[in-house]
Amino acid sequence: MIDVRRTVDAVWKLESAAIIGGLTRMVHDVGLAEELAQDALVAALEQWPESGVPDNPGAWLMTTAKRRAIDRLRRSERLERRHEELARELDQPRDVEHDDVLRLMFLSCHPVLPTEQRVALTLRVVGGLTAAEIGRAFLTTEHRIAQRVAAAKETLARERVPFELPDGASLAGRLSSVLEVVYLIFNEGYSATAGDDLMRPGLCHEALRLGRLLAELAPAEAEVHGLIALMEIQESRSAARIGPSGKPVPLHEQNRGRWDQLLIRRGFTAMLRARDIGGPPGPYVLQAAIAVCHAQARTAEDTDWGQIATLYDALVRLRPTPIVRLNRAVAVGMARGPEAGLALVDELTTDRTLRDYHLLPSVRGDLLVRLERYAEARIEFERAAALTKNAAERDFLLHRASEVEQTAPVVTLGQAADDFLAREDLDTATLRSYGQTLRRLCLTLGAQRPLDSLTAEDVTNVFEVCWGDAAAKTWNRHRSAIRSFTTWGSLADLTAGLPRRTETRRRIPAIGAGQLDRLWELEVPLRERTVWRLLHESAAPVRVVLSLNVEDLDLDDRRARAGRSWVNWRSGTARLLPDLLAGRTRGPLFLAGRRPGPARMPAPADLCPDTGRGRHSYERAEYLFKQATRTLDPTGHGYTLRQLRP
């Protein structure tokens, strides 16, 4: 059973883009195409364990998905116009005139979509990456990526974007975002952001294939050939990047005899084509030139770091992103000494987009080792290990930390934070609040940081990076936690650089009528629908509504007693309440999704005697509402429950 599931997962990673592309050509809706492909995947998970894996699993998935497409369209008016065409699809080869995956890429990168949505959608439907993996690549959150993907699908369907390959000026305008997507797919395969394995070779091969197809489509574009050169040369090192024990091998320690010379020659050829085309070098041509410098060096010591640093200087002028600047710091550290590299890295420590990027402390640790500042280097390697989601990288970084010279035992920030949070005089809400603050402090500064080395400047930097644009109430809450921690530990005032911010109460606008109409149409569980309707129709505070009990309800008069007052509702809530109650006559009206664990048993008044489930919490209700309304909120943040009050 486990082997079959692994096979299904492997087949899906290889075939999903082609399947979604073929389905999009049929149904002209990338969102529907992905849904149909997922249906076929579910069918495989159900059937293959009993029937066995078919000889051609990709074709099985495609055929199953196409049949489901026909079934879906049979129930719609479009069947009359397209029945004959769709029937022929089952007998057609998977590739008609052009590769469907390439068509899908250009559809995902259509100018009707904002750049961030183009990249997110293409990585999702073509690369087969999860929202979490895409978020990692873009240094943003999983929820934001999910919102971008959903919005992109909606826009493509609404605008009826054709499923075709661009040409002429349209091709030039859409090529840069396609190149970015291809390289991000390659990078996810070359250095996986999560999981047990360092690499996902299938993604590397897919990115190379797509790059070569792009070269056929746009042979006069130097950047296309530059990207191919870059990927070919990087892929040539794959066999040398992992040691016999499965641990990553740094570039300067790799056995260059294991580098694939065929791929290197292909990379050199692509680079020559890019140079023959001419014109100012773009970012991919410059990165390819850096890769050529590494490939031409017979040993690590022969590497021309001066030339590489110069190329990075040019690349930073074209693309001054935090990641490029970090790579430049590595090159400068090799060419001009670790002090120069460390100075550039330290400039990036206040960049918010890099606050959870594990390679920042990893690079800093390498430079500190070369400067023989071993205690600091150890902390950086351990912090990098805590930040990475890849098991192979985590083990490697922890090994690096263990190799660094050990100093005398000291009280660490992590130990002090654990002791502080273990106090018995903290209530649940305070413990949760303090824990959020101290966990972020440990993650940013390193849990192994000696407590006595902590300064007010360190804490101020953490606050500016993590909560600099937060609301005054949030800023003050975290500041209060640090003040309590400082007092408890008899430390110097760590909040000396953190002035208390003035809190101003501003009226939060209610959700507009149009957005409310869309809200009521969302497919959400009955409990959420009832909570939302009751809040909107009663205009009662959220905590009051969640505190209602079944025995307080008067369904005939459409009201419920809440302390000394009443909560009233209208027909929308009245229709939902009987189904929500399901015959219950006592206990909390709104119940949590599962039974509480022994360590979190609620008070008797908050426990349903019939189901054993506790009362639905304010925090959980607020979180679910915010997640559900991200696609409705123009800001992309999601609404709050208070905004349901008219």
Secondary structure by P-SEA (a helix, b strand, c coil): caaaaaaaaaaaaacaaaaaaaaaaacccaaaaaaaaaaaaaaaaaccccccccccaaaaaaaaaaaaaaaaaaacccccccaaaaaacccccccccccaaaaaaaaaacccccaaaaaaaaaaccccccaaaaaaaacccaaaaaaaaaaaaaaaaaaccccccccaaaaaaaaaaaaaaaaaaaaaaaccccccccccaaaaaaaaaaaaaaaaaccccaaaaaaaaaaaaaacccccccccccccccccccccccccaaaaaaaaaaaaaaaaacccccaaaaaaaaaaaaaacccccccaaaaaaaaaaaaaaacccaaaaaaaaaaaaaaccaaaaaaaaaaacccccccccaaaaaaaaaaaaaacccaaaaaaaaaaaaacccaaaaaaaaaaaaacccccccccaaaaaaaaaacccccaaaaaaaaaaaaaaaaaaccccccccccaaaaaaaaaaccccccaaaaaaaaaaaaaaaaaaccccccccccbbbbbbbbbbcccaaaaaaaaaccccaaaaaaaaaaaaacccaaaaaacccccccccccbbbcccbbbbbcaaaaaccccccccccccccccccccccccccccccccccccccccccaaaaaaaaaaaaccccccccccccccccc
